[in-house]
Amino acid sequence: MMQYLVNYSLNAGLIIMILWAGYQFALSRNTNFKTSRAALLSIYLLAALLPFMPIISFIPSEIALVGGNVEVGKFEASNNPTVSGIQFNRIIGLIYAAGCLVVTFFLFIGWYKIIRIIKNANKEERIGYTLAISPLSSTAPFNCWRYIVVNEKDADNETILAHESKHVFYGHTFDLILGQFVLVLQWWNPAAWLMFRSLRTLHEYQADEGVLTEGYSRCDYELLMLNRAIEKQNFFLANTFSSGSLNARITMMGKRRKQSSKLSYLVLIPVILLAALFPKIPFAQTPIEPTQNLVFVEGSETMPEYPGGEKAMMSAILWEVKYPHELLEKGASGVARIGFTVNTDGSMSDFKVVKTSGFDELDSEAIRAIQSSLKESWISGTVDGKAVASAVSIPVTFYIAQ
């Protein structure tokens, strides 16, 4: 399960890198903030879904229909299944899980501080939001869900309240929570952190635009922003009045609002296609797990053997395996390495995909063929003359005849 999650995170992370780079190139200077926000949120959606997109084959149909060939490679076996790379995969999984827990811990601390400030503040219901007046003079203005939090000095500052109310109106807190959830899973990915920062900056652009649209003086508004630049408190998990680069916000307010060039949107099409077709790390790639309750000792050992030898085993599998017709028409190909355990009595169990072909149908057919064809009991592996359970893997190659 952890290996599956790590592989999924890697695939989603690569997609975020590609799509965020496309956003930076095409839309980061766009003054249509609603469109830019939709684009950023779409990156999260595409990163979640595209890893499940199957590998697309570009083999022409006339070649694909010529016929499909199947080959069975030499099997690999070990009388100690723990010596199969599982330790490395477990270490990677533990590091990834530890990173997720650390980021989650700090996010919880941040949310605890925000909730505590809101809980201890005096509440006033206003039109469209709840004003929470903190008794602490050090509390800088910020927004969280329906709450606008200010200190007593800023409670009557209409400009600040207008700015923070725009965050409430646009529902920016939802974006931040979604982004934080992604950061937990993508803590290793610099693009995910940069994208989260881009999202927060975009929120400020949108709120600034809303304030100026209501008729507030741009000169007075920019002066207020500069005066508040010295505020130390800037919650990473919430929209604060002094969030983002003030230089970038002032520059963006000075731009005339105009529709983005259609070429900007056309750039996103090849970027999305690149993300969708980018080579993926198979989810099902898992190490051979050790059989329970086995005791291994040092000494002479023999590997398990199928009656009649390796040629008889390969011949039996080739006689049974069938190329799935639908994938043959699509030109799909790949190598499925199937692992299983040869028990002390010669029986087989614990079938699994050690390395996927990239297609569930090919993997399933490889497992079915091995289970159905190898009907005879194996000669079990031994250590010091004593029968032991052994880990075995067999590669089954599906390819298109040309």
N, C-alpha and C positions, 0 to 999 in steps of 0.2 A: 504493500500500500504506500509506504513512504517513497519507494523508488518511483512509483507511478506519479506521486505528487511532485517529486523533484523534476521528473521529465516534463510534466505538464507546465511547471513553473518556468523551466528553461525555454520551452516552445513559446509560451505566452510572453516571456521577457524579450525574446528576439523580435516578436511581432510588435511589441510596444516600442522597441528601439527604432524599427523601420518606420512605423506610422508616425511616431513623434517627430522624427527627422523630417518626414514629409510635411507635417503640420508646421514646423518651424520655418521651412522653406516657403510654403505656399500661403499660410494664413496667420502667422504670428504678428504681422503688421496690419492685419485686417481691422477696419474700424466697425465692421458689422459684428459686434460682440456676441450677439445671439447665435449667429452662425458658427463663430469660433468656439463658443462653449459647446454647442452640439457636436462639433467635430472632435473636441477633446473627450467628451463623454462617449462618443462612438468608438474611440480608440480602446477604451476599457471594454466595451461590448465585443468588438472584433477580436481583441486579445483573448477574451474568454471563450469565444466560439471557434475561431479559425484553427486552433490546435487539433480539433476533432475532424477537420476537413480531410478527407482521404487524399492520398497522393494521386495526382492526375497524370495519366499517361498520354503522351503526344504521339504514340506510334500510330501510323495510318491504319484504318480499319482493314484495308486489303492485305496488309502484312499480318495483322493480328489474327485474321481468319485463316491463315495458312495452316496453323496448328501450334499446339503447345507441347513442349517437352518437359519432362520431369527427370531430375537426377537426384540420387541419394548419395551423400558423401560418407566418408569414413566416420565411424562413431568414436566419441571420446568418452573415457570412463575414468572414475577415480574411486578408490576404496575409502577415501576420506572426503566426503562431499564438502567439508568446510574449506578445503583448499580449492576454491573455485571462483575467487574474486569477491566472495560475499562480504569479507571483512572490509574491503575498500568501499563497497556500496553502502555498507552499514555506517561507516565513518562519514561518508558524504551525506547520508540521510540524517545522521545525528547533528552534523554541523548545520544543515538547513533547518532542522526543527529547532535547534538552539537559537538561531537567528530570528526565526518567527516568534519565539517566546520572548526574546529580549525586546524586540520592537513592540510587541503587544503589551509588555510590562510598562514601557515608557509611555505608550499611548494611554493606558489606563491611569497612570499617574497624572498625565495632562488633563484628562477628562475629569478626574477626581478634583483637581484644583478648580476647574471651571465650574463644576457642579456645586462645590463648596461656596464659591463666591456668590453664585446665584441664590443659593439657599439662604445665605446670611444677609442678602440685600433686601431692601424695602421695595415691595412690588407696587406698581401703578399700572392699571389697564389703560392703554391708549388705543386709538383706532388702528387696527392691523397688527399690533404687537404689544408686548408687556415690557414696561420699563422697569429695570431692576437697578435701584440706586444703592451702590455699595458705600458703606461707611468709611472704607479705606480710601484715603486721598491718593494713594499710589495706583489705584485701579485705572488702567487706560480703557477707553471705550472699545467695546467689542460686541459681536453678535453671536448668538447660539440659538438655533431654531427660532422660536417666537420672541426670545428675550433679547433686549438691547441693554447691555450692562454699562453703566457710567458711574463716575464718582459724583459726590454732591455738587461739586463745582461745575460739572458739565451737564447737569440735569436739565438746565434751561438753555443749552446751546442748540438752537434749532438746526444749524448747519450739520453738526455732528449727528444729531438724531435723524435728520433727513438722509444722510449717508448710510447710517446703519439700518434704517428702515428699508432701504433698497435691497440690502442683503436678505432681509426677512421676506420681502415681496418676491424676489427671484428664487428663493429656496436654496441659497448657496450652501447651507449647512449639509444638505443631502449630498452635494458633490464632494464636500470635504470628507464625509464619512465613507463614501465609496472609495475615494482616493486613499484613505487611510487603510481600508481593508486590503486594497491592492498592495500597499506598501508592506503590509505584514507578509504577504506571499512573495513579494518581489524585493525584499530588503537588500538583496545582493545586486540589484539592477540600478545603475546610476540614472538611466533614462526614466525609470519610474519616479525617482525623487525629483528630477528636473521637470518632469511632466506635472507633478503635484504642485511644484512652485509656479509653473506656468498657469495652472488652473486658479491658484489663489490670486495671482496678478491679474488675470482676466476678470475675476470677481470685482476687483477694485476698479478696473476700467469701466465695467458695467455700472457699478454704483456711482462712480464719479460722473458718468454721462447722465445718469438719472437725476443727480442733484442739479447739474447745470441746466437740464431740460426744464426743471421746475422754476427757473428764473433766478437762481442764486448767482451772485457776482463771481465770475471766474477769478478775478484778481484777488478778492477777499478769500475765496475758497483755497486758492493756491498758497496764500500767505498763512492761512490756518494750518494747512498741511505742513508747511515748513516749520512753523512754531512747534508742531507736535512731533517733529522728527527726532527730538531728543528723548522722547518717551522710551524707557527701557523695556517696559512690559509689552511683549508681542507674542500672543499665544499662537503656537504652531497649528493648533487644532481648530481655531476659530478665526473669523474675519475681524481684524482690528482696524481702527481708523488709519493707523500709520503703517499698515501692511504694504509689502511690495516696495519696489524701487520708486522713490518719489520722482526722480528724474524721468523715468519711463512713464509714470502716470501723468506728469505735467506735459511731457512731449505728446502723449496720446490725446490729451484734452485739447491741445493746440491744433490737431489735425482736423481737417474738414471731413465730416462723415460722407462717405461715398460708397457706392456698390463696388465690391471687389471685382477685378477682372475675371472673366470667365476662364481665362487661361489658368488662373490660380486653382480653380476647382478641377480643371482637366489634369493638372499635375497629380492630384490625389488618386486618379484612376490607376495609373501604372504602379503607384506606391502600394495601393491596396492589393493589386494583383501580385506584386512581389512578395508582400507579407503572406498572402494566401498560399502561394506556390513555393515558398521558401522551404528547403529540406527540413523535415521534422524528425525529432528524436522519438522513436517508438515508445508508446506508453507501456507496452506489455513486456518490455525488456527487463527481466528480473533474473537474479542469480539462482542457481540450484540450491534449494534450502536443504540443510542436513536432516536426515531422518532422525526422529526422536529416539531416545533411549539407546543410543549406540555408544560403544566404548571402543576406542581405537588404540592400538599399541604398536610400537615400532617393531619391525622385523620384516622377513621376506613376505611378498604378497603376489597374488595373481589377479588379473583383471577378469571381470565377468565375460562370458563368451556365449554367443547364440549357437545352438546346435547346427552344425554344417558350416560354421564359420561366417566371416563377414560377407562373403559373396552370397551365401544362402539368405542372409538377413536382408541385404540390399535388393536381391531378386524378389523376395517376398513382398517387400514394401512397394517396389516398382509395379508389381503385378496388381496391387490393390489400389494405389493412389490414382485419382482422377482429377484432371484439370477442370476447375469450376467453369462451366460454359460461359456464364455472364462475364467473368473476369477475362476469359480468353478473347471474347469479342472486344473488350475494352483495351486489350493489349497489356493487361496488368501482369507484372512479374515480380519475383523476389525470392529470397532465401529464408525459410522458416527453420530455425533450430529448435527442436523439441527435446525437452529434458524429462527424464523419469528416473525412478529408483528401481534397481534390480534387487529384490529382497533375498534373504538368506535361503529361502526355499525355491528361488529361481523365478518367482512371479514378478510382474511389473506393477507399479503403482505410482501415484503422485505425478501424473502427466501434467506438464505445463509448458508454456512458451518461454524459452530461454532468450531467444532473440526473434522478434517479429519480422515478417516479410513486409510489413506495412499494410497488409490487408487481412482482416479478420477471417475472411472466407478461406484464404490460402493456409493460414495458421490452423484453422479448424480441420481442414481437409488433411493436413499433414499429421495432426494428432489422431484423427480417425483412422487413417491408413496404417499408422504404426500400431495402434491398438488392435486393429482388426487382422492385420497380416501376421504379426509375431505371436502365433498361437502356442508354440512350444515353450516349455520352461527353459530358462537360461541356466547355464552352468554358473553358479554364483561366484563372486570374487572371494578371495581368502586372504587372511593375514595370519602368518605362522600356522598355516594349515587349517585355520578355523574360518568357516563361512561368515561373511560380513555383508551388510547391505552396501550397494555401490551406486553412485550417481552416474548416469549415462546421458549423453546428448547426441542427437543425430540431426545433421542438416539435410533438409529437403529443398531442392532448388526447382522453382517453376520459371521457365523462360519461353519466349516466343520463338518458334522456328521461322527462319527467314529464307 
